């Protein structure tokens, strides 16, 4: 009886469409790591470009 009821239960929807309900926290951590890496790389590039612009203006 319990198995029959479970089969017809509605599954809960995930908060975001790209995440599955069971692995939401793991995917969330993975996404945060990717965002931090991307932002860190972007920040390094911006600092490098600012340094190059200052160097070119001095010459």
Secondary structure, 3 states (H helix, E strand, C coil): CHHHHHHCCCCCCCCCCCCCCCCHHHHHHHHHHHHHHHHHHHHHHHHHHHHHHHHHHHC
